[in-house]
Amino acid sequence: MVIFMSMEYKEIVIIDNYDDLEIPFGADKEDVLIDFKCKKCGCEDKVLDFVAFECYIEEEFDKETGSPIVLCPKYESDMIIKRD
Protein backbone atom coordinates (compact mmCIF):
# COMPACT_ATOMS: atom_id res chain seq x y z
CA MET A 1 0.00 0.00 0.00
CA VAL A 2 1.27 3.46 -0.88
CA ILE A 3 -0.03 6.64 0.70
CA PHE A 4 0.91 10.06 -0.57
CA MET A 5 -0.49 13.56 -0.46
CA SER A 6 -1.42 15.36 -3.63
CA MET A 7 -0.41 19.00 -3.19
CA GLU A 8 -2.27 19.98 -6.34
CA TYR A 9 -5.62 18.65 -5.18
CA LYS A 10 -4.91 18.89 -1.44
CA GLU A 11 -5.96 15.34 -0.75
CA ILE A 12 -4.47 12.09 0.46
CA VAL A 13 -4.29 9.31 -2.13
CA ILE A 14 -4.08 5.64 -1.14
CA ILE A 15 -2.97 3.09 -3.71
CA ASP A 16 -3.52 -0.53 -2.71
CA ASN A 17 -1.59 -2.19 -5.53
CA TYR A 18 1.79 -0.53 -6.00
CA ASP A 19 2.61 -2.84 -8.95
CA ASP A 20 -0.04 -1.13 -11.10
CA LEU A 21 1.71 2.25 -10.94
CA GLU A 22 3.61 3.43 -14.00
CA ILE A 23 6.99 4.90 -13.16
CA PRO A 24 7.98 7.74 -15.52
CA PHE A 25 11.30 8.37 -17.26
CA GLY A 26 12.13 4.82 -18.28
CA ALA A 27 12.41 3.33 -14.81
CA ASP A 28 11.43 -0.04 -16.28
CA LYS A 29 14.67 -0.17 -18.30
CA GLU A 30 17.73 -1.90 -16.91
CA ASP A 31 20.64 0.28 -15.88
CA VAL A 32 23.70 0.18 -18.12
CA LEU A 33 26.95 -0.04 -16.16
CA ILE A 34 30.38 0.79 -17.59
CA ASP A 35 33.62 -0.55 -16.12
CA PHE A 36 36.04 2.18 -15.05
CA LYS A 37 39.63 1.80 -13.81
CA CYS A 38 41.67 4.23 -11.71
CA LYS A 39 44.78 5.55 -13.43
CA LYS A 40 46.61 5.85 -10.07
CA CYS A 41 45.74 2.77 -7.99
CA GLY A 42 44.17 0.42 -10.57
CA CYS A 43 40.96 -0.02 -8.58
CA GLU A 44 37.93 -0.87 -10.74
CA ASP A 45 34.34 0.23 -10.34
CA LYS A 46 31.13 0.19 -12.34
CA VAL A 47 29.50 3.53 -13.19
CA LEU A 48 26.04 4.17 -14.60
CA ASP A 49 26.26 5.21 -18.25
CA PHE A 50 24.18 8.35 -17.83
CA VAL A 51 26.49 9.50 -15.02
CA ALA A 52 29.65 8.79 -17.01
CA PHE A 53 28.51 10.58 -20.14
CA GLU A 54 27.12 13.73 -18.55
CA CYS A 55 30.45 15.44 -19.29
CA TYR A 56 30.05 18.71 -21.09
CA ILE A 57 33.45 20.38 -20.92
CA GLU A 58 36.77 19.34 -22.39
CA GLU A 59 38.47 19.04 -18.98
CA GLU A 60 36.11 16.19 -17.99
CA PHE A 61 37.53 13.86 -20.66
CA ASP A 62 40.90 12.09 -20.54
CA LYS A 63 43.30 13.65 -23.06
CA GLU A 64 44.99 10.33 -23.97
CA THR A 65 41.95 8.08 -24.38
CA GLY A 66 39.00 10.45 -24.83
CA SER A 67 37.22 8.64 -21.99
CA PRO A 68 34.97 10.56 -19.61
CA ILE A 69 36.62 10.97 -16.19
CA VAL A 70 34.99 9.95 -12.91
CA LEU A 71 36.48 10.28 -9.44
CA CYS A 72 38.19 7.30 -7.79
CA PRO A 73 36.51 6.60 -4.42
CA LYS A 74 39.83 5.52 -2.82
CA TYR A 75 42.35 8.17 -3.93
CA GLU A 76 40.16 10.86 -5.51
CA SER A 77 42.16 10.50 -8.71
CA ASP A 78 40.94 10.03 -12.29
CA MET A 79 39.14 6.86 -13.36
CA ILE A 80 38.68 6.17 -17.07
CA ILE A 81 36.80 3.53 -19.04
CA LYS A 82 38.55 0.19 -18.65
CA ARG A 83 40.01 -1.04 -21.93
CA ASP A 84 40.71 -4.72 -22.42
MIFI-201983 format. One record per residue: x, y, z of N, C-alpha, C in turn; residue number from 1; residue in one letter. Coordinates in nm, 2 decimals, m for minus. Each point is the difference from the previous one (the first is absolute). Example, Ala and Ser with C-alpha at 12.3 -4.5 7.8 and 13.67 -1.06 7.14 Angstrom:
REM MIFI-201983
{{1.32 m0.57 0.78} {m0.09 0.12 0.00} {0.09 0.12 0.00} 1 a} {{m0.04 0.11 m0.07} {0.09 0.11 0.00} {m0.08 0.11 0.08} 2 s} 
This chain:
REM MIFI-201983
{{0.08 m0.12 0.00} {m0.08 0.12 0.00} {0.09 0.12 0.00} 1 m} {{m0.04 0.10 m0.08} {0.08 0.13 m0.01} {m0.10 0.11 0.04} 2 v} {{0.05 0.09 0.08} {m0.08 0.11 0.04} {0.08 0.13 m0.03} 3 i} {{m0.06 0.09 m0.07} {0.07 0.13 m0.03} {m0.10 0.11 0.00} 4 f} {{0.05 0.12 0.01} {m0.09 0.12 0.00} {0.02 0.07 m0.12} 5 m} {{m0.11 0.03 m0.07} {0.00 0.08 m0.12} {m0.01 0.14 0.03} 6 s} {{0.11 0.08 m0.02} {0.00 0.14 0.03} {m0.09 0.08 m0.09} 7 m} {{m0.01 m0.05 m0.13} {m0.09 0.07 m0.09} {m0.14 0.00 0.04} 8 e} {{m0.05 m0.12 0.04} {m0.14 m0.01 0.03} {m0.03 0.00 0.15} 9 y} {{0.11 0.01 0.08} {m0.01 0.01 0.15} {m0.08 m0.12 0.05} 10 k} {{0.04 m0.12 m0.03} {m0.07 m0.12 0.04} {0.11 m0.11 0.03} 11 e} {{m0.04 m0.10 0.07} {0.08 m0.11 0.03} {m0.04 m0.11 m0.10} 12 i} {{0.09 m0.06 m0.07} {m0.03 m0.11 m0.09} {0.06 m0.13 0.05} 13 v} {{m0.08 m0.10 0.00} {0.04 m0.14 0.05} {0.00 m0.09 m0.12} 14 i} {{0.11 m0.07 m0.03} {0.00 m0.09 m0.11} {0.03 m0.14 0.06} 15 i} {{m0.09 m0.09 m0.02} {0.01 m0.13 0.06} {0.10 m0.09 m0.07} 16 d} {{0.00 0.01 m0.14} {0.09 m0.09 m0.07} {0.11 0.08 m0.07} 17 n} {{0.12 0.01 0.07} {0.11 0.08 m0.05} {0.05 m0.05 m0.14} 18 y} {{m0.02 m0.13 m0.03} {0.05 m0.05 m0.12} {m0.07 0.05 m0.13} 19 d} {{m0.12 0.06 0.02} {m0.07 0.06 m0.11} {0.04 0.14 m0.04} 20 d} {{0.08 0.06 0.08} {0.05 0.14 m0.02} {0.10 0.00 m0.12} 21 l} {{m0.01 0.09 m0.09} {0.10 0.02 m0.10} {0.11 0.10 0.05} 22 e} {{0.12 m0.04 m0.01} {0.11 0.09 0.04} {0.05 0.07 m0.12} 23 i} {{0.01 0.14 0.01} {0.04 0.07 m0.12} {0.15 0.00 m0.03} 24 p} {{0.04 0.05 m0.11} {0.14 0.02 m0.04} {0.08 m0.13 m0.01} 25 f} {{m0.07 m0.11 m0.05} {0.07 m0.12 m0.04} {0.05 m0.08 0.12} 26 g} {{m0.06 0.01 0.11} {0.04 m0.08 0.12} {m0.01 m0.15 m0.02} 27 a} {{m0.07 m0.04 m0.10} {m0.02 m0.14 m0.03} {0.12 m0.06 m0.08} 28 d} {{0.09 0.09 m0.04} {0.12 m0.05 m0.08} {0.11 m0.03 0.10} 29 k} {{0.08 m0.10 m0.04} {0.11 m0.04 0.08} {0.11 0.10 m0.01} 30 e} {{0.07 0.02 0.11} {0.11 0.10 0.00} {0.12 m0.06 m0.08} 31 d} {{0.07 0.09 m0.07} {0.12 m0.04 m0.07} {0.12 0.04 0.08} 32 v} {{0.09 m0.09 0.03} {0.11 0.03 0.08} {0.13 m0.02 m0.08} 33 l} {{0.09 0.10 0.02} {0.13 0.00 m0.08} {0.11 m0.02 0.10} 34 i} {{0.10 m0.09 m0.04} {0.11 m0.03 0.09} {0.10 0.12 m0.01} 35 d} {{0.04 0.05 0.11} {0.10 0.11 0.01} {0.12 m0.05 0.08} 36 f} {{0.12 0.05 m0.03} {0.12 m0.04 0.07} {0.08 0.13 0.04} 37 k} {{0.05 0.00 0.12} {0.08 0.11 0.05} {0.13 0.01 m0.07} 38 c} {{0.05 0.11 m0.04} {0.13 0.01 m0.06} {0.11 0.00 0.10} 39 k} {{m0.03 0.03 0.13} {0.10 0.01 0.10} {0.02 m0.14 0.08} 40 k} {{m0.12 m0.05 0.05} {0.01 m0.12 0.08} {m0.04 m0.13 m0.07} 41 c} {{m0.07 0.01 m0.11} {m0.04 m0.12 m0.08} {m0.13 m0.06 0.05} 42 g} {{m0.07 0.07 0.10} {m0.12 m0.05 0.05} {m0.11 0.01 m0.11} 43 c} {{m0.09 m0.10 0.00} {m0.11 0.00 m0.10} {m0.13 0.02 0.06} 44 e} {{m0.09 0.07 m0.07} {m0.14 0.02 0.05} {m0.09 0.02 m0.12} 45 d} {{m0.13 m0.03 0.02} {m0.10 0.01 m0.10} {m0.07 0.13 0.02} 46 k} {{m0.03 0.07 m0.11} {m0.06 0.13 0.00} {m0.12 0.00 m0.09} 47 v} {{m0.11 0.06 0.04} {m0.12 0.01 m0.09} {0.04 0.08 m0.12} 48 l} {{m0.05 m0.05 m0.12} {0.04 0.07 m0.13} {m0.05 0.15 0.00} 49 d} {{m0.12 0.03 0.05} {m0.04 0.14 0.00} {0.08 0.09 0.09} 50 f} {{0.06 m0.06 0.10} {0.09 0.08 0.09} {0.13 0.02 m0.07} 51 v} {{0.06 m0.10 m0.06} {0.13 0.01 m0.07} {m0.01 0.09 m0.12} 52 a} {{m0.11 0.01 m0.07} {0.00 0.08 m0.12} {m0.07 0.13 0.01} 53 f} {{m0.01 0.05 0.12} {m0.06 0.13 0.02} {0.12 0.11 0.01} 54 e} {{0.10 m0.03 m0.07} {0.11 0.09 m0.01} {m0.02 0.10 m0.11} 55 c} {{0.01 0.13 0.03} {m0.03 0.10 m0.10} {0.12 0.09 m0.03} 56 y} {{0.11 m0.01 0.08} {0.12 0.09 m0.03} {0.12 m0.09 m0.03} 57 i} {{0.09 0.06 m0.07} {0.12 m0.08 m0.05} {0.08 m0.05 0.12} 58 e} {{0.01 0.07 0.11} {0.08 m0.05 0.11} {m0.06 m0.12 0.07} 59 e} {{m0.12 m0.04 m0.03} {m0.06 m0.12 0.06} {0.02 m0.13 m0.08} 60 e} {{0.09 0.01 m0.10} {0.03 m0.11 m0.09} {0.15 m0.02 0.01} 61 f} {{0.05 m0.13 0.00} {0.14 m0.03 0.01} {0.06 0.04 m0.14} 62 d} {{0.11 0.07 0.01} {0.07 0.04 m0.13} {0.06 m0.11 m0.08} 63 k} {{0.05 m0.11 0.07} {0.06 m0.11 m0.08} {m0.10 m0.09 m0.06} 64 e} {{m0.11 m0.03 0.07} {m0.10 m0.10 m0.05} {m0.13 0.05 m0.05} 65 t} {{m0.03 0.13 0.04} {m0.13 0.06 m0.03} {m0.11 m0.05 0.09} 66 g} {{0.03 m0.08 0.10} {m0.10 m0.06 0.09} {m0.05 0.11 0.10} 67 s} {{m0.13 0.00 0.03} {m0.04 0.09 0.11} {0.07 m0.04 0.13} 68 p} {{0.02 0.10 0.08} {0.07 m0.02 0.13} {m0.10 0.00 0.12} 69 i} {{0.01 m0.10 0.08} {m0.07 m0.01 0.13} {0.10 0.00 0.11} 70 v} {{m0.04 0.03 0.12} {0.09 0.01 0.12} {0.01 m0.14 0.06} 71 l} {{0.13 m0.04 0.03} {0.03 m0.12 0.07} {m0.04 0.01 0.15} 72 c} {{m0.08 m0.09 0.05} {m0.05 0.01 0.14} {0.11 m0.02 0.10} 73 p} {{0.11 m0.06 m0.04} {0.11 m0.03 0.10} {0.10 0.12 0.01} 74 k} {{0.05 0.05 m0.12} {0.11 0.10 0.00} {m0.05 0.13 m0.06} 75 y} {{m0.12 0.01 m0.04} {m0.05 0.13 m0.06} {0.08 0.04 m0.12} 76 e} {{0.04 m0.10 m0.08} {0.08 0.02 m0.12} {m0.10 m0.04 m0.12} 77 s} {{0.06 0.02 m0.12} {m0.09 m0.03 m0.12} {m0.02 m0.15 m0.03} 78 d} {{m0.12 m0.03 m0.03} {m0.04 m0.13 m0.05} {m0.04 0.01 m0.14} 79 m} {{0.04 m0.09 m0.09} {m0.04 0.01 m0.14} {m0.06 m0.14 m0.03} 80 i} {{m0.07 0.00 m0.12} {m0.06 m0.13 m0.04} {0.11 m0.10 m0.02} 81 i} {{m0.03 m0.12 0.06} {0.10 m0.11 m0.01} {0.00 m0.06 m0.14} 82 k} {{0.12 m0.01 m0.05} {0.02 m0.05 m0.13} {0.06 m0.14 0.01} 83 r} {{m0.05 m0.10 m0.07} {0.06 m0.13 0.01} {0.12 m0.02 m0.09} 84 d} 
